[in-house]
């Protein structure tokens, strides 16, 4: 977790002027491009633009209502924060478009960009459209509240303008293509070996999983990079759309499967069920109402949890697919992040058990020796272990530790230790349920 939390401060809730160095040059390809920062990777910029454009489109089509402020203080009908989130994506797209135009003009990378079927003229038109929409967003933001009708009308305007921009549809289509490069080598080999037997059942499935993992990697980068996190709702909107399409595709393949091994059918059916369950958890629990939440710590915690639920469950599903062709392969062999998470989870489980034993011993006999040892151990464990928890658990954990350390009277300490012990038991059971610990003694 970063030392400070990425989110909009109250000072940043008002739109910045859109006549910045990106917006002013957006409508004039000869203005400011010579001094623009050169994109380090045209391919990466193209995908980032594709992902954010597709995320914005999904967010607008869904009205942002899945993640809105129902029941929050801001009011269920006020979409001013949804506007800020959409505006952030518009600015990201404008900056990336600007860099790609600079690559066309000054980096001699025209051929690298044109292989995506997007011309300089189309980029220029998209840049102009983005600039105009940013001005429109600034105008709308002057209202104290943005009612649902106003929000939907603005969303419709954006959708219509993007439909007119040929480059926008081409970029959003790129977000729904490829994906093989984000699969482990074992699964890429299944695709490269051609059709035949049960492989055909996976040829349309695997790239879809790769595209979802690729989109989720943007959220991981935002978490690691100390970036504002509410814009990630747009990425989650697109991921939600992709998962729903994946579930439909899996069910269709299962219904039409003939002469396919029952184990393969069971694997596909299990994948559809798991994807459905995890998506419901993320949309209905972790992300519901997120756009209206103010504490940056809560935004970070829920974004981290949503990312982990989807990313790890989909990696497990892919491991099951890989076992159809390479029996015995596990997550540690396919996904490097599992090795690190396993190591941290094993250490965390051991530390939590040691802590629980000390707390229960001090609760039974709260003499000075046991409480002193407990306090010293809590300080050490907090320093060594708290970073292994999901951030949503760290606040409660640290609050218990602080309360124990400042309590001197036995009659006050024992009830606190009892509550802390119950909390540690619950936390330990949750850690034991982590996917990476399944099958680990």
Beta strands, then each sheet from edge to edge (+ up, - down):
end
